[in-house]
Amino acid sequence: MYNLNIFKQIKEYLNPQQVAEYYLLGKGKKFGNNIFYKSPFRDEKTASFCVNNEKGFHDYGTGWHGDIISFVQELYHISAIDAAKTLIKDFALSIEIEKKPDYKKIKTQKRKNILNKKIREALDNWFNTTFSKLCDVNKINEICIKTLGKSI
């Protein structure tokens, strides 16, 4: 018998943006909280497939709407349980389909994911501000060198 909470567990580990980046191969165009891709379900010239971590997936061209499980179902034309198995395999999730969920482990993993995201954001912020300051200092140095070179 399958664990009925498997879908809940998967959604604890993953969000729509992570799933979209993996299956749609990269980052889409971000507009506020929405990220747009060209629809994986049909040919289109302008990206109208919306991904939102709070609302899930929405294809404005067809009106299709779903969560991470139904997205993988639709993408591969498979059942919900097969979509769950696919997500578990592709993201190497530590979820066993036929056992009861270990909510303590899920909670710990979620905290780690949040912490890793915060660390990544802090490092990005530090790099961007430090790099900007270095660039500004180098521009000032270049101006000083040019000025000194003219006066000599």
URKA-V987818 format. One record per helix or strand of 3 or more residues. SS is the DSSP state (H for helix, E for strand). FROM is the first residue (numbers start at 1). LEN is the number of residues. If there is no record, write none. Layout:
SS;FROM;LEN
SS;FROM;LEN
This chain:
H;6;8
H;16;8
E;29;3
E;34;4
E;49;4
E;56;4
H;68;9
H;80;11
H;103;49
